[in-house]
């Protein structure tokens, strides 16, 4: 996992299993994580990057 600030938002990157970014249930789970993080960080905009094992972004949850 990597956390950074970019362009006024908090970007949280997770390494996930290949193809996880194509599974609706996984996308729903990461959307729930994103929403929970926004609540925890008092409404700050959070973006989740779902990455492969090389930390290359494969899908963005906003």
N, C-alpha and C positions, 0 to 999 in steps of 0.2 A: 504494500500500500504506500502511496505517496500523497502528501498533502502540500498544496502550494496556493499562493494567491496570484491571480492573473486577471488583469483587466477589471478590477473591482469585484471579483467574485472568488469564492473559495472553490478550488478544484481538487477533488479527491479521486485518485486513480487506484483501481483495483486490478490485480491480475486474476483473470477468470479462465475457466476451462475453455478450450477451443469450441467455438460455436455457441457458447452460453449467451452471447449477445443476440442470438436469433430465437431464443426460447421465450415465449410470452410470460411464463411464470417467473423466469429469472428477471426479466425486465420489470415486472411488477414489484418484485422484491427489492430491486435496486431503486425504484421510484419511492418505495416506502422508506428506504434508508436515507435517500436524499431529503425527503420531507422531514424526517426526524432530525436530521442534521441542521436543516434550516431553522427548525423550532429551537434546537439547542443553542444555535448561534444567533438567536434573537432576530430571525428574519433575514439574515445575510443570505445573498443568493449563492446557492451551492450547485455545482455541476459535478456529475460523476462521469469519469472516463472508465469504460470497461476495456481492459487491455489484454493483449496476448502475453505469452511468457517472455517476450522481449520488451515489454512495457510499451508496445506500439498500440496507440488508441484504435479500437475497433468499433466502438459505439459510444455515443454521448447521451446521457440522461440529464435533461434540463427541466 
